Amino acid sequence: MAAREGGRAMFAFFAVAPFGALAGFALGVWLVLHYQGGYRSVADIAGGLLLVALGAVALVSAGTGVLYLSDDQLAKNSLPPQAKFELRFPAHAKLPDQLQDLSIHLQTDKNTQPARWLTELGYNGDRPVIVGEVDLAFRTRHRILVVQIKGEPDRLFMLNLAGNPAASPEFGPWQRVDFIDDQPPQAPRKGGAGDEYEIRYRVERAD
């Protein structure tokens, strides 16, 4: 297609077609109101046309809202939100010598997502700290960060985040481990005062 013909086609589609659609909509509503609804005066037909238009807008808005709420994916055209976290171990804790002996992942009712963490350890006083991040791909309130160390029970941290969390420039307060899976196949027990594993986190967004 020549550039000139393509320009005409684009003009017809974006500039002319919408006005034609509106004119056809108005004419169709007028015909129905005039011949089926018994509307005769211009004021009555204008009022009926306004009510129909408002009803159409309400239906489109409701449909858009339903589609938005039913779409669980948090980001389509950008990177997903990320939970940046710091995991603090007990004082003088013995950490794995090899990275493959440490696994951190996010479990939700929608997916399981592996976390990424820095290879260098930090310290908070005499307590080792691992810094990492994990993608928040889906809208959900059920997020559990699972920390697995070879030879030790799994430790579960419940992330208190909204389904579609807003960005938070500052880390929240330190949160003690919520559950410890040290007696399988029994259900994990609730963390107690002696379980000194803690986490704090914030959310970073690209959108």
Sequence and secondary structure as in RCSB ss.txt:
>XXXX:A:sequence
MAAREGGRAMFAFFAVAPFGALAGFALGVWLVLHYQGGYRSVADIAGGLLLVALGAVALVSAGTGVLYLSDDQLA
KNSLPPQAKFELRFPAHAKLPDQLQDLSIHLQTDKNTQPARWLTELGYNGDRPVIVGEVDLAFRTRHRILVVQIK
GEPDRLFMLNLAGNPAASPEFGPWQRVDFIDDQPPQAPRKGGAGDEYEIRYRVERAD
>XXXX:A:secstr
  HHHHHHHHHIIIIIHHHHHHHHHHHHHHHIIIIIS   SHHHHHHHHHHHHHHHHHHHHHHHHHHHHH  BS 
SSS   EEEEEEE  TT    SSGGGEEEEEEESS EEE EE SS EEETTEEEEEEEEE  B  S EEEEEEET
TS EEEEE    SS    SS    EE  EEE STTS  EE  TT   EEEEEEE   
